[in-house]
Amino acid sequence: MELLDLAPPPAPGAVEHPALDLADSAVALPGGQRLDLLGTPEDATRWLVERGLAPDDAALQEVCAGRLRALRGHVRALIAARIDGHPASTEALDAVNEALSRVPTAALLRWDSSTGFTRRSTHPTDQIVDHALGTLAADAADLLSGPDAARLAACDSPPCIRYLLRSGRRQWCSVRCGDRARAARAYARRTGAPRA
């Protein structure tokens, strides 16, 4: 089994908020294993293509994959600050604002003699990542300042490091994490051992 096959399904809210999905692209697995869905340029390209943030023929280089991983770290820091009620890191805010201001996220109005007015974004290959980062940063800003911000939570199943949008009493990002947490509680009750 490949390590990528161990990736949990998207956490609640990650489909609606690509920034939450970005934050959750680093995964801690039981047994001390780590999974980085953006770990290589090929992984980062696949992640962007699968979310419609890059064309199918995109091929990121390491510098671009590194920029995506860096934005993930900043988004994670802002989400953690929101959840913990701490002030936001100036560095993380600056990085998200930089991504927001680099490119317009609205498609431009174009005229084509055969089709008339159309709206589309035309980006040179070197701007694919700028556009993806701008889109992800805009979603992070909306998530952190919008009505879903109060529902942000960290998964309550160690060693998981993912985030989710709470719905009701749900405390875990996946069924797997919920099962692991319930099993740890049952074991602690049976043995009197402290819960991890």
Secondary structure, 3 states (H helix, E strand, C coil): CCHHHHCCCCCCCCCCCHHHHHHCCEEECHHHCEEECCCCHHHHHHHHHHCCCCCCCCCCCHHHHHHHHHHHHHHHHHHHHHHHCCCCCHHHHHHHHHHHHHCCCCCEEEEECCCEEEEECCCCHHHHHHHHHHHHHHHHHHHHHCHHHHHEEECCCCCCCCEEECCCCCCCCCHHHHHHHHHHHHHHHHHCCCCC
